[in-house]
Amino acid sequence: MSKYLLNKFLYTVDRDSELVERYRDDPRGTVEWWEAERANAVLNCHTGEASTWQRFEDAEREALASHDYVRLFELGAHPFLTLTLFIAMFERDHDEPLGFQKQYAARLAHFSMPYPDIAT
């Protein structure tokens, strides 16, 4: 399992408004495309450098493709990265202020300390 790759996905998608919308509308397709095209690119490097070995495991791929942020948290994705990306995608679907943040907190409320390890 690569918490680094999970967090890299969340980080890079969250910083591109077109990718946020693409991920919202076509999560499975976006995950597959990102894994094939971007997973091995060196983060924040535009010189064409890349690695060749990083891939999601099935559980990671499925959690990303199903927008399952609870499972992503269980797998060790950083909660701030999941929260900011999912706010960008789903806050608009809630009528009350902070509606998505409250849903996020409620769905993660069953976790107690110590939380899953989020170190990469």
N, C-alpha and C positions, 0 to 999 in steps of 0.2 A: 504494500500500500504506500502511496506517496502523498502525504499531507502537503508536501511542497507543490505537487502538481494540482491538487484540489484548490489550494489557496491561489496558485498562479492563475487558474481558470477564473475564479471569482474576482480576483484583482483586475485582470485584463479586461474581462467583459464589463465590469462595473465602470471602467474608465472610458468606455466608448458607447455613446448613446445609441448608435445604430446597432451595436451588438446587444445592448440591453433589450431593445425591441425585438431583435431577431431571437434572442434566447426566450423571451416571454412568449412569442408567437409559435416558435418551432424549437422547443427545448432539445428534443432528441437529435434533430438535424444539426442544430448549432453545436451540440457536444461532439457529435461525430466529425463535423467540419473542423472544429477547433482542435480536436485531438490529432487529426491528420495534418492540419496546416500550421498550427501555432504552438502545439504542446512542446515541441523541441526547439523552438526559437529561444534565443537567449533573451531573458527578460530585460526590457528597456534598452535593447541594442538593435540598431538599425543597419548594421554592416553586413548582414547576411550570415552571421555565425549561427550555428545550430548544433544541437546534439542529435542523436538518433535513437535513443533507447527509452525515452519516457512514454509510458502509456498508462491510462487508467485501468484499474482492476474493475471487474464486472460490477461489484457493489458500488464503487464510486461512480462509474458511468451511469448506472441505473438511478442512483440518488440524484445526480445532476439532471438527468433526462426527465425525471419526474418532479423536479422542483422540491424535493423532499429535504428541507433544511434541517429537520430534526435528525434524520439519518446522516446528513452531512456533518452535523455537530458530533454525533456518535462516532463518526469516522475520523474526527479530529480536525475538521475544517475550522478555521478561526471564526468565532461567532461575530466579530465585528465585520468581517468580510461578507459573511452570509447576510447579516442584517442590512448592510448598506445596499447591496445588490438587490435583495428582495424588496426593500422599501422602494427602490427605483422602479421595480417591476409591478408591485402590487398595492402600494399605498393608495393609488388612484381608484382602486376597487372598493374602498371603504368610505362610508359616509361620515363617520365620526372622526374628529382629530386624533391622530396617533393610532388609528384603527389597526393598521397592520402591525405596528410595534406591540400593541396589546395582544394581538393574536400570536405573534412570535413568542412573547413572554409566556403566554398561557400554554402553548404547545411544548415549550422547553421547561415548564415549571416542575416536572417530575424529576429533573436532574438535581442531585445534591452534590455538595463538595465531597471529595475532590472531583472536579469536572474531568471529562476526557482530556487527555494530554493534547494540547494544541501546538506544541513545539514542532518546528520543522527541522 
